[in-house]
Amino acid sequence: MDAKQVARGLGALSIEERVQIIQTLLEAPPSGLEMLDIAARTGLGGSAVFKQLEILTDLEIVLVKPAGNNKTYTVNTAQLNQLVAWLYDHFGPGFHAARAAATSREAA
């Protein structure tokens, strides 16, 4: 992932309603949920869910499929996994070990 993708992904997760929607979709059946089902499960208004789903689909964090007259939404787990992996690689235990090694090399 490049810096722009990471920033956009973190930005998407910085809004509570979006996190609620993503969590709801992660707990949903693999076939996904329709917008009104998401609204009912999150307790958010339909217009708020619609607005946040538009943003999440534009960022490709949520995928949308036509389902008759409606649309079904699912989480793009590959995209989320990439973001989490990038954060772990750059700021997880590996980051700290690499930083410690660099510091000890500088001290030597």
C-alpha positions in Angstrom: 0.0 0.0 0.0 1.2 3.5 -0.6 0.8 6.4 1.7 -2.3 7.7 0.0 -4.1 4.4 0.4 -3.1 4.1 4.0 -4.3 7.7 4.8 -7.6 7.1 3.0 -8.1 3.8 4.8 -7.4 5.4 8.2 -9.6 8.3 7.3 -12.4 5.9 6.6 -12.0 4.4 10.0 -11.9 7.7 11.8 -15.7 8.2 11.6 -17.7 6.2 14.3 -20.7 5.5 11.9 -18.4 4.0 9.3 -16.8 1.7 11.9 -20.3 0.7 13.1 -21.2 -0.2 9.5 -18.0 -2.1 8.8 -18.4 -4.0 12.1 -22.0 -4.8 11.2 -21.0 -6.1 7.8 -18.2 -8.2 9.2 -20.8 -9.9 11.5 -23.3 -10.3 8.6 -23.7 -13.4 6.4 -21.2 -13.6 3.5 -24.0 -12.6 1.1 -24.0 -9.2 2.8 -26.8 -6.9 3.8 -29.0 -4.3 2.2 -28.9 -0.7 3.3 -32.0 -0.8 5.4 -30.8 -4.0 7.2 -27.6 -2.2 8.0 -29.5 0.8 9.4 -31.7 -1.5 11.5 -28.7 -3.4 12.9 -26.7 -0.2 13.7 -29.5 2.0 14.9 -28.4 4.7 12.4 -30.8 6.5 10.2 -31.2 5.4 6.6 -29.8 8.6 5.1 -26.7 8.4 7.4 -26.1 4.8 6.4 -26.6 5.7 2.7 -24.1 8.6 2.9 -21.5 6.5 4.7 -21.9 3.6 2.4 -21.3 5.8 -0.6 -18.0 6.9 1.0 -16.9 3.4 2.0 -17.7 2.1 -1.5 -15.8 4.9 -3.1 -12.8 3.9 -0.9 -13.4 0.3 -1.9 -13.6 -0.8 1.8 -17.2 -1.9 1.1 -18.3 -3.7 -2.0 -21.8 -3.3 -3.5 -23.7 -5.8 -5.6 -27.1 -5.4 -7.3 -29.7 -7.6 -5.7 -32.9 -7.1 -7.7 -34.2 -3.6 -7.0 -31.8 -3.2 -4.1 -28.1 -3.4 -3.4 -26.2 -5.7 -1.1 -23.1 -4.5 0.7 -20.2 -6.6 1.9 -16.8 -5.6 3.5 -13.8 -5.8 1.2 -11.8 -7.9 3.6 -8.8 -7.9 1.3 -8.6 -4.1 1.5 -9.0 -4.1 5.3 -6.4 -6.9 5.7 -3.9 -4.9 3.6 -4.4 -1.9 5.8 -4.0 -3.8 9.0 -0.9 -5.7 7.7 0.7 -2.4 6.6 0.1 -0.9 10.1 1.5 -4.0 11.8 4.5 -4.1 9.5 5.3 -0.5 10.1 4.3 0.1 13.7 4.0 -3.4 15.2 6.7 -5.5 16.9 8.8 -5.6 13.7 9.0 -1.8 13.7 10.2 -1.7 17.3 12.8 -4.5 16.7 14.1 -2.7 13.6 14.3 0.6 15.4 16.2 -1.0 18.3 18.6 -2.6 15.9 19.2 0.6 14.1 19.8 2.4 17.4 22.3 -0.2 18.6 24.1 0.1 15.2 24.3 3.8 15.6 25.7 3.5 19.2 28.4 1.1 18.0 
